[in-house]
Amino acid sequence: MGDSATVPVLLDCDPGHDDMFAILLAAAHPAIDLLAVTTVAGNGPLEAVTRNALAICTLAGLDGTVVAAGADRALNGGRHTAPGIHGESALDGAALPDPAIPLADEDAVTLMARLLEESERPVTIAATGPLTNVATLLDARPDLRGRIERIVFMGGSAGRGNTTPVAEFNVYVDPEAADRVLRSGLPLLMCGLDVTHQALAVPEVFRRLRAIGGALPSTLEALLRFYGGAYEKVFGMPDPPVHDPVAIAAIADPDVVACVDVAVTVELKGEHTRGATVVDLHRVTGAEPNARVAMELDRGRFWDLMLDAITTLAR
């Protein structure tokens, strides 16, 4: 495990193009000690996203990374994927290597619990997919709450959604899990669409990525172009938002985001609003804040972090 200057992190994800960038940033940034990568069904079925996690680690030479598979459906048994954005493989756009890294024998929740027990310091859980594994861990092992420094998750929105008019994808896929996490009483940082829609892969990002040179940046560029094409087709956005690594950047460099402390709840029953995060920005409910919510991104700082990480891994 890393030295005292690093933050021990468990990354729970559903790769996915933007999760791919989250894995790379978590693995390469010197402020983060990546303990393991766990997977959850979301952007694609569990088998697909788990293979993608293993392939990404193989592509980037992250041979020592521990990867474990988790929940294949939401807490209520539902399944919802995003082939219209990420393709049938959940990571379409370029050929990925066959995984050269073995999948852990333990399931995701068992592995997370063991690593929490073994860590010398409390661990930050970074969740960039549906919160099913995290909620299951909190329910199964309440004795480990004190081993969790905080939970930083990509999900939710203080305004519009991207799956329904008001619901963001990760929360929509498993709103019951998000509700349990938000009611956990643990320190939370929510990086929702308000901030991640500022992490746009503009043409300058592609130019800088291409300038790094080598097989890894070339593959990443092809994958990002596929993702960008899907975003333009579905949402009319010419520059795709790279959501998930914003949560990792906020751990590595807290000044990359500006946040507010507010009360956040999840709508579970609304006919048109299920999966929406209700963010009390003006504190009209009188409820005590239960989360920090990232609202502004230092775009230049974020992309420097991301591209520096890719440069490190491409050497």
GIFEN-V731830 format. One record per residue. RES is the residue in three letters. D_LAST is the distance of its C-alpha to the last C-alpha in Angstrom with 2 decimals. Layout:
res=RES d_last=D_LAST
res=RES d_last=D_LAST
//
This chain:
res=MET d_last=22.59
res=GLY d_last=21.16
res=ASP d_last=23.02
res=SER d_last=25.86
res=ALA d_last=23.84
res=THR d_last=22.01
res=VAL d_last=23.71
res=PRO d_last=24.09
res=VAL d_last=23.66
res=LEU d_last=24.82
res=LEU d_last=23.48
res=ASP d_last=26.14
res=CYS d_last=25.29
res=ASP d_last=26.29
res=PRO d_last=23.29
res=GLY d_last=23.94
res=HIS d_last=21.57
res=ASP d_last=21.66
res=ASP d_last=21.37
res=MET d_last=18.08
res=PHE d_last=16.74
res=ALA d_last=18.60
res=ILE d_last=16.96
res=LEU d_last=13.40
res=LEU d_last=14.69
res=ALA d_last=16.68
res=ALA d_last=14.03
res=ALA d_last=11.53
res=HIS d_last=14.22
res=PRO d_last=15.42
res=ALA d_last=19.00
res=ILE d_last=19.03
res=ASP d_last=19.60
res=LEU d_last=19.36
res=LEU d_last=22.19
res=ALA d_last=22.38
res=VAL d_last=22.28
res=THR d_last=25.74
res=THR d_last=26.94
res=VAL d_last=30.10
res=ALA d_last=31.75
res=GLY d_last=31.49
res=ASN d_last=29.51
res=GLY d_last=30.33
res=PRO d_last=32.26
res=LEU d_last=30.95
res=GLU d_last=30.07
res=ALA d_last=27.94
res=VAL d_last=26.04
res=THR d_last=25.47
res=ARG d_last=24.09
res=ASN d_last=21.79
res=ALA d_last=20.51
res=LEU d_last=19.86
res=ALA d_last=18.24
res=ILE d_last=15.87
res=CYS d_last=14.81
res=THR d_last=14.53
res=LEU d_last=12.48
res=ALA d_last=9.86
res=GLY d_last=10.12
res=LEU d_last=12.48
res=ASP d_last=14.84
res=GLY d_last=16.98
res=THR d_last=17.90
res=VAL d_last=21.67
res=VAL d_last=22.99
res=ALA d_last=26.75
res=ALA d_last=28.99
res=GLY d_last=31.68
res=ALA d_last=34.47
res=ASP d_last=35.16
res=ARG d_last=37.62
res=ALA d_last=38.87
res=LEU d_last=41.30
res=ASN d_last=44.20
res=GLY d_last=43.05
res=GLY d_last=41.94
res=ARG d_last=38.95
res=HIS d_last=37.41
res=THR d_last=34.21
res=ALA d_last=32.63
res=PRO d_last=32.26
res=GLY d_last=33.26
res=ILE d_last=30.06
res=HIS d_last=27.49
res=GLY d_last=29.14
res=GLU d_last=30.72
res=SER d_last=27.61
res=ALA d_last=26.80
res=LEU d_last=23.42
res=ASP d_last=24.60
res=GLY d_last=22.95
res=ALA d_last=20.47
res=ALA d_last=20.42
res=LEU d_last=18.53
res=PRO d_last=17.97
res=ASP d_last=20.75
res=PRO d_last=20.09
res=ALA d_last=19.17
res=ILE d_last=19.85
res=PRO d_last=23.54
res=LEU d_last=25.45
res=ALA d_last=27.11
res=ASP d_last=30.79
res=GLU d_last=31.79
res=ASP d_last=32.34
res=ALA d_last=30.50
res=VAL d_last=33.40
res=THR d_last=34.07
res=LEU d_last=30.46
res=MET d_last=30.38
res=ALA d_last=33.70
res=ARG d_last=32.69
res=LEU d_last=29.56
res=LEU d_last=31.73
res=GLU d_last=34.22
res=GLU d_last=31.79
res=SER d_last=29.80
res=GLU d_last=30.97
res=ARG d_last=30.79
res=PRO d_last=31.64
res=VAL d_last=28.90
res=THR d_last=27.93
res=ILE d_last=28.13
res=ALA d_last=26.05
res=ALA d_last=27.68
res=THR d_last=26.41
res=GLY d_last=28.86
res=PRO d_last=32.58
res=LEU d_last=33.73
res=THR d_last=35.48
res=ASN d_last=33.58
res=VAL d_last=33.79
res=ALA d_last=37.50
res=THR d_last=38.17
res=LEU d_last=36.56
res=LEU d_last=38.69
res=ASP d_last=41.80
res=ALA d_last=41.28
res=ARG d_last=40.27
res=PRO d_last=41.94
res=ASP d_last=41.89
res=LEU d_last=38.14
res=ARG d_last=38.43
res=GLY d_last=38.29
res=ARG d_last=34.91
res=ILE d_last=33.40
res=GLU d_last=32.37
res=ARG d_last=32.30
res=ILE d_last=31.39
res=VAL d_last=29.16
res=PHE d_last=29.56
res=MET d_last=28.85
res=GLY d_last=32.22
res=GLY d_last=35.54
res=SER d_last=36.77
res=ALA d_last=39.42
res=GLY d_last=40.52
res=ARG d_last=39.83
res=GLY d_last=38.26
res=ASN d_last=36.11
res=THR d_last=37.81
res=THR d_last=41.35
res=PRO d_last=42.54
res=VAL d_last=42.04
res=ALA d_last=39.72
res=GLU d_last=35.92
res=PHE d_last=34.42
res=ASN d_last=33.15
res=VAL d_last=36.47
res=TYR d_last=38.53
res=VAL d_last=37.22
res=ASP d_last=38.50
res=PRO d_last=40.60
res=GLU d_last=42.34
res=ALA d_last=39.10
res=ALA d_last=38.18
res=ASP d_last=41.74
res=ARG d_last=41.51
res=VAL d_last=38.32
res=LEU d_last=39.84
res=ARG d_last=43.01
res=SER d_last=41.30
res=GLY d_last=41.86
res=LEU d_last=38.32
res=PRO d_last=36.27
res=LEU d_last=34.66
res=LEU d_last=32.36
res=MET d_last=32.69
res=CYS d_last=30.16
res=GLY d_last=32.19
res=LEU d_last=32.43
res=ASP d_last=33.81
res=VAL d_last=30.45
res=THR d_last=28.03
res=HIS d_last=29.77
res=GLN d_last=28.52
res=ALA d_last=24.82
res=LEU d_last=25.10
res=ALA d_last=22.38
res=VAL d_last=24.08
res=PRO d_last=23.29
res=GLU d_last=21.36
res=VAL d_last=18.87
res=PHE d_last=18.41
res=ARG d_last=18.09
res=ARG d_last=15.35
res=LEU d_last=13.44
res=ARG d_last=14.03
res=ALA d_last=12.99
res=ILE d_last=9.31
res=GLY d_last=9.37
res=GLY d_last=8.32
res=ALA d_last=10.15
res=LEU d_last=9.42
res=PRO d_last=10.56
res=SER d_last=13.22
res=THR d_last=14.59
res=LEU d_last=14.69
res=GLU d_last=16.55
res=ALA d_last=19.00
res=LEU d_last=19.69
res=LEU d_last=20.22
res=ARG d_last=22.56
res=PHE d_last=24.59
res=TYR d_last=24.91
res=GLY d_last=25.91
res=GLY d_last=28.48
res=ALA d_last=29.98
res=TYR d_last=30.26
res=GLU d_last=31.99
res=LYS d_last=34.33
res=VAL d_last=35.27
res=PHE d_last=35.25
res=GLY d_last=35.44
res=MET d_last=32.31
res=PRO d_last=30.46
res=ASP d_last=27.36
res=PRO d_last=26.32
res=PRO d_last=26.12
res=VAL d_last=23.06
res=HIS d_last=25.21
res=ASP d_last=23.60
res=PRO d_last=20.64
res=VAL d_last=23.36
res=ALA d_last=24.69
res=ILE d_last=21.44
res=ALA d_last=21.05
res=ALA d_last=24.65
res=ILE d_last=23.92
res=ALA d_last=20.91
res=ASP d_last=22.75
res=PRO d_last=26.44
res=ASP d_last=27.24
res=VAL d_last=25.29
res=VAL d_last=28.41
res=ALA d_last=32.12
res=CYS d_last=34.32
res=VAL d_last=37.97
res=ASP d_last=39.75
res=VAL d_last=41.93
res=ALA d_last=43.63
res=VAL d_last=41.93
res=THR d_last=43.70
res=VAL d_last=43.12
res=GLU d_last=45.82
res=LEU d_last=46.68
res=LYS d_last=49.90
res=GLY d_last=50.10
res=GLU d_last=50.98
res=HIS d_last=48.71
res=THR d_last=46.53
res=ARG d_last=45.33
res=GLY d_last=41.75
res=ALA d_last=42.00
res=THR d_last=40.90
res=VAL d_last=43.74
res=VAL d_last=42.28
res=ASP d_last=45.10
res=LEU d_last=43.72
res=HIS d_last=47.20
res=ARG d_last=48.32
res=VAL d_last=51.35
res=THR d_last=51.63
res=GLY d_last=51.92
res=ALA d_last=49.46
res=GLU d_last=47.34
res=PRO d_last=43.63
res=ASN d_last=41.60
res=ALA d_last=38.14
res=ARG d_last=36.01
res=VAL d_last=35.13
res=ALA d_last=32.30
res=MET d_last=33.83
res=GLU d_last=31.73
res=LEU d_last=28.01
res=ASP d_last=26.41
res=ARG d_last=24.57
res=GLY d_last=22.60
res=ARG d_last=21.52
res=PHE d_last=20.63
res=TRP d_last=18.40
res=ASP d_last=16.66
res=LEU d_last=15.97
res=MET d_last=14.83
res=LEU d_last=12.55
res=ASP d_last=11.03
res=ALA d_last=10.38
res=ILE d_last=8.79
res=THR d_last=6.52
res=THR d_last=5.70
res=LEU d_last=5.55
res=ALA d_last=3.80
res=ARG d_last=0.00
//
